[in-house]
Amino acid sequence: MFQDSSGQQAVEKWDIVKCVDYAQKNNITVKQTDLQSRFTALTYNQNKAGQLPTLNYSGSSGYSLGRSENPTTGVVQDNNFFNIRMQLQTSVTIFNWFSKKNTIEASRLSWEADKQQTKKTQDDIALNVAVAYLQILLAREQVNLSKVQIEQTKAQLESTRKKVDAGLLPELNAAELESQLANDSSSFFTAEATWQQFLLQMKALLNLDAAIPFDIMTPPVERIPVLTMAELQPDAVYASAVATLPQQKVNQFKIQSAQKSVAAAKGTMYPALTAFGGLSTNFVNIKYPQYAYGPLKPTGASVNVGGTYYTVESPSLLLVGEKALPLGRQFSNNFAQNIGVGLSVPIFNGKTARTAWDRSKLTVQQLELEKKQSEMQLKQDIYKAYNDAMAALQKFNAEKKSVQTSEKAYDFASKRYALNLLSTYELLSIQNNVLRAKIQVLYAQYDYVFKMKLLEFYKGQGLKL
C-alpha cells in the first residue's frame, strides 16, 4: 500500500507472475496436496527404517500374594513378594526375498508421484489464476466501454437539448436520449459489479481476505505475448506435454510403484529368515532364613583312633533371622541371555498372500489403463484447444471488421441526425450496435488469447501475460 499524490491510499497492483506465484504457495488446495506428499514421505522414511534391527526394552513390577511361582527359581510356593523384571530384545530380518526392499522402493515412487501431483495442482491453480486474470481485464474493458458510451450519450443529449429548446427538434428526441443515458448508466454499474465479482474470485484463488484492497495491473490485451499458430501445432504440443506435464509423470510413477508392490507381495509367499537375541534379569524381595554356627554338640558317633574312641561332635545351627538378597546381587545372579535364528514358512493362510499378490498385479493393469486413457484424453484436449484457437482467431478477425463497419455506419448516422434526417431511435439503435460490436470484439480477443495461452500451457511454456 502507498499514497498517491492526492494523499489517498492507493492499492498495490499485482501482475500475473505475482498472482501465480502467490497462489501456488498459499492456495488451500495446493497446501492440502502438499500435505499428502508429506504423509507419503513419512511412509517412505518409516519403510526405510524397517531395514534396521529392532531394539525394545520392557520392564514390569508387581506384588504377588498367596501361592504363585517365584520368578527367580521357578518354584511354586506360598509366599507374598514384590518382584521386578527387565528385558532387552532385538531382532533383524536376514532374508525375506527382497520384500522389504521392494516395499521401500514402492513407497519412494509413491512419494515421487505425490510430489508431481503437487506440481500438477500448482499448474491447475496457475491456469485458473490466468483465467481469472483475463476475466478481470475483460470486465475492466467493459467498464471503460460503458464510461465512453455514457459520455457519448451525454454529449448527444446536450446537443439535442439545445435543439429542442430552440424548437428545432421535438421533446421526444431528448426524452429518448435521457432514457438511453439511464440504460447506459445501468450497464456501467452492472459492468463494475461484474469486475468487482471477478476480483473477489481472484482473491479466493489467492487465499486472500476478501476485505483486503486488491487490484491487478492491466496490460493492453494486444500487448499480451502469444506464440504463433505455427509454433503450436497439435502434434508438437502433445509430444511436449507427454514429456513435461506433471500428470503424465504422476501416472508413470504410480505404475512403477505398483510394479514394486507386486514384487514385494510375491516375496511374502516365501520363507523368511530372522535373527533374534535378548537380555533379561529378575529381582524378588523374598526373605530367606539366616543361620549361624552355635556350640558343639555330640552326634552320638565315635571314631577309633589308635585304639582310643573319640566322640564326634558337630556345631549346632542357630536361626538368627531372615534376609532378602540385595537387588544388585539378584540382578547379577539372574542375568540371562538368549540368541537364535528364526525361520517363518507360510504354508496355508487362507490364500491371503497369493490374493494380495494377484490384487497387486491387477492394480498395475488398472493404472496402465488409466495412463493410456489419460494420454488419449490429453491428446483430444490439445487438438480441441488447437481447433478452438483457430476458430477464436477467425472470429476475432471477423469481429474487428464488424466494429469497423458499425463505427462507419454510426459516423454517417450522426451526420444525418445533425441534419434532422434521422430519428433519435434510429441513431440510438446504430449506437447500440457499435457498443455490442466493441464488446463482442473484446470477448473474441480475450477468448483467442486464452485459447492460445492454453496451448502454450500444454506445451510447457508456462503462463505469461
N, C-alpha and C positions, 0 to 999 in steps of 0.2 A: 504494500500500500504506500502511496505517496500523495503529495498535494499538488494540484495543478496551479496555474497562475491566478485563478480566482480564489484560491485558499481552500477549496473543497477537496475532500479526499477523492483521489482517482483510483480506479481499480487496476491492479496489475493484469496485463493481458497475457494469456498463455498461448504459445504456438502449439502446433500439432505434436512436435517432438516432446515438449514438456508434458503435454496431456498424456501421451502414450507412456512415457517413462514413469510418470506418477501413478497411472492406472495399473501398470504391470507390477508395481511394488506395493500398492495399497488396496487394490480391489479385493473384496472379501472372497470371491470365487477363486482368485489366484492364491490367496493365503490358505484356503481350505485344501486346494490341490497340493500346495507345498507341504502342508501338514501330513497329508497322506504319504508323500515321498519320505518324510522324516520317519513315519511309522515303519515303512519298508526298510529304511536304513537300519533301524533298531533291530528288526528281524534278521537282517544280514549279519550285523555285528554279533548278535546272540548265537547264530548258527556257527560263525567262525570260532567263537569262544567254546563251542561244544566239542571242538577237537582236543581241547586241553583236558588233562586229568581232573577228575572231581576230587575235592577235599572237603570233608564235612566233620565238624565236631559236634558231639552230643553229650549232654550231661543230665543226670537226674539225681534226685534225693528224695527220701521218703522215710516214713516211720511204719514199721511192721509190728503187729500185735498178734499174740496167740501162736498157733502152730504154723510156721512158714519156713521157707528154705533160706538158709544162711548163704548169701551170695558169694561169700569168700571161700566156703568149704563145700557147698552143695548139699549139706546135711539138713534134713527137715527136723526142726526141733521146736520145743515150746519156749519161746522167749520173746521179749519185746526189745526191739533195737532200731536205731537210726542208721541209715546207710547212704553212701554216696557212690555213684558210678559215673565214670567218664570214658568216652570213646572218641577215637580219631580214625575215620575211614577214608580211603581213597580208591579210585578205580579209573581205568583208562581203556578205551577201545583199541585193540591191537589191529583188527582187520574186520571189516564188515562189507566187503565188496564195493568199496567207494561210495557207499550210500550217503555218508556224511559229506564227503567231498562234493558229490553232485547236488546235494541239498544246499550246500553253501553257494555253489555256482548258480543254482536256480534262483536263490534269494538275491544274489548280486544282480542278475539280469532283470529280475522284477524291479529292483531299485532303479536300474537304468531306465526301464520302461516308465516308471513313475516320474523320474526326472524329466523325461521327454514329454510326458503328459502335462507337467507343469509348464513347459515351454509352449506346448500347444495351447493351453489355456491362456497364456500370455499373448500368443498370436491372435487368438479369438477376441480377446479383450482389445487388442490394438486395432483389429478390424472394426469392432463395434464403436470404438472411440473415433475412428476415421469417419464412419457413417454419421455419427452424432455431430462431428465437427462440420461435415459438409451440410448436414441439415440446418445447423445454426447459421452457416454462411448463406444458404439459400433463403432462410427465413429473414435474415437481415436485409438481403437484397429486396425481398418483397416489401419490407418496411420502408426502405428507401424509395421503391417504386410508388408506394402508396403516398409518401410525402410529396413526390413530384406530381402525382395525379391531383392531390389536394391543391397544390399551388397553381397548377394549370386551371383547374375548375374555378378557383378563386379569381384568377385573372379574367377568365371569361365572364364570370358573374359581375365583376366590377365594370367591365366594358358594356355588358348587356344592360346593367342597371342605369348607366348613363344614357343609353339609347332609349330605354323605357321612360326615364324621366324627361327626355326630350320629345317624347311622343313618337319616336321612330319605330319602336317595337312594342308589342302588347305585353302586359304584365305577366302573361302565361310563360313567356320566354324566361323571365327572371325566376319565376316560381319553379320551373323545371330544373334550372341550374342550381337553385337552392336545394332542391331535392337530391340532385346529383352530388352536391357537396356533402350533404348528410350521409349519403351512401359511401362516398369516398372516405369520410371520417370513420365510419363504422368498419370499413375494410382495413383502414390503418390500425385501429385498435385490435382488430382480430389478428392481423399480421404481427403486431407487437406482442400480443398474448402468446401466439404460437412460438415466437422467438424466445420468450421467457421460459416457455414449457420445455423447449429443446435444451436450454441452458440448465434447467433442473435435471433433465435426463443425463446430461453430461456430468453433472455433479454426482449423481448416483453411481455412474460408472467409475468415477474417480474416488468414490467413497469420501466425498467432501460433505460437510454440514450444509444443509440446504439454506441456512441463514447467512452463510459466508458470502460476501460480494465476490462475483466471479464473472470474467469475460474472456473472450478469445481474440487473438489477432485475426484480422480479416484481409488476407491477401486477395487481390483480384483473381477471380476464377480463371481468367485467361492466362494468368502467370503461373498457375499450378503446373509443375512439370509432369508430363506423361510420356511414356515411350510410344513409339510409332507402332502401328498395326503389324508392320513387317517384323518388328522385334518381338512381337508377342504371338507368333504363330502357335497354334494349339499343341502340335506335336512337340515342339521345343519346350514349351511351358510345362507340359506333362512330364517330360523326361527330367526337367529340373525339379519339379515338385516331388516326384518319387524319391529323388536323391537328397532333397534338403528339408522337406516339411517334417515337423516332429511327429505327426500322426503316423507316417509310414515307419518311422523308427520305433515308435511305440509298438506297432504290430509285430515288427521283426524281433524286438527284444522279448515280447511276450511269447512268441513261438520258441525262441531259443531257451527261455526259462522253462517252458513246458517240456521241452525235449530233455533237459537235465532232470526234471522231476520224474520223467519216465525211467531214466537210468537209476535214480535214487529209489524209486518204488520197486524196481526189479531187484536191487540189492537186498531189500528186506526179506526176500523169499529164500535167501541162502543163509548158511550158518554164520554166526558172528562170534569172534574170539575176543575176550576181555581179560584184563589182569586186575587184581584187587589186592588190597592189603589193609591192615588195621592195627591200632594200638588201643589197649583198654586197661583199666585198673579199678579196684573197689576199696571201699572202707566201710566197716561196721563198728558200732560202739559197744559190742557185746563184751561184758567183763568176764574174764576167766579167773578161776581160783589161783591164789598165790601161796606157795608153801615155802617153809624154811626148815632146816635140819635142827632137831632138838637133841636131848641127851641120848646116850647109847642104851639100848635095851637088849637083853639076851633073846636070842632067836630060838633057843631050845636045842640047837645043834652044837656039836663039838667037833674038834679037829685033833687027831692024834699026831703029835709031833715028837718023835724020838721016845715014844712010849708014854709021853705025857699028853693027857687030854686037856684041850683048851676050849672054853665056852666061846661060841661065835656070837658076837653082838653086832647090832646094826643101828644106825642113827634113826631116831623117830622123825616123822614129818609132821610139822605143825602148820595148820592153816592160819595164815597171818592176814588174809584179806582177799579182795577181788580187784582186778585192774584190766582195763582195755589196752590193746596195743596202740602205740602212738599213730597218728594219721600218716605221717611221712613213712614210717616203717611199713605200715599196711600197704600204702601205695607202691612201695618198692617190692614187698613180698608178693603182691597180687598183680604185678605188672605182666601183661600178656601181649603177644604179638601174633599176627597171622598174615599170611601171604598166599596167593594162589592164582590160578588161571581158570576162567570160566568159558564154557562153550555153550552157545544157545543155538539149537537146531529147530527151526519151525517145521513141524510135521503136519499138523492139521489144526487150523484155527478158523474153521468156517469159511475158508477161501477169502478171508479179509485182505491178505496181502496180494493175492492174484487179482482180486476185484479192483483194488486200488491201482494196480499196475495197468489193468485193462482200461480203467477210467482215465488214467493219465494219458494213455495213448489216444483215446477219443478226444481228450481236451486239445491235444496237438492238432488233430484233424479239424476240430471246430475252429481253432484260431487261424489255421491256414485258410479255411473258407472265408472267415471274417476279413483276413488280409486281402484275399482276392476280391471280395465284394467291395472293400474299401477302395482298392485301386480302380476298380471299374467305375465306382461312383465318382471318384476323383476325376477320372478322365471325362466322364459325362459332364461334370460340373465345369471343367475347364472349357470344353467345347461349347457348352451352353453360354458361359461367360464371354467367350470369343464372339459367338453369334449375336449375343445381346449387345456387345460393344460395337459391332458393325452396324447393327440396327440403330443404336443410340447415336452413332456418328451421322448416319444418314438423316435421322430425324432432326438432329441439331442443325445440320445444313439447311434442311427444309424450313425449319422454324425461323432461321435467320432471314431467309428470303421472305417469309411471311411478315416479319417485323418491318422489313424494308418497304414492302408493298403497302402495309397498313399505315405506316408513317407517311408515305407519299400520299395515300388517299386522305389522311387526316389533314395534311397540309393544304390540299385542294379544297377540302370541305371547309376549313377555317376561312379561306379566302372567300368562298361563296357565302358563308354565313355572315362575313363582314359586309357583304353587298346585299344582304337580305334575300339571297337566292336559295337559302337552305334553312329548314326549320331547326329549332333547338333540339328536338327529339332526334332528328337525323344526325345532327352534329354529335350529340352525346352517344348515339349508337356507334358511330365511327370511332369516337374517342375510347369507348369501352373495348372496341375491337383491338385498338392499339395496346391497351393495358393487358388484355388477355394474351395477345401475341408476345408481349415482352415477358409476361410470366411464364408462358409456355416455353419460350426460348431459354429462360433461366432453368426451368425444370430439365429441359433436354440437355443443356450444357452440363449441369451438375450430374445428371444421370450418366452422361457419357464419361465424365471424369471418374465417377465412382466405378463404373464398369471397367475402365482401363486400370484403375488402381487395384481392382480385384484380380485382374490378370497379372499385374506386377507382383501382387502378394503371392499368388500361386507360384510364380517364377522364383520367388525367394528374394525379391528386390526390396522388401520392406515397404513401409508407408511413408511417403514424403509429400507434403503439401506446401 
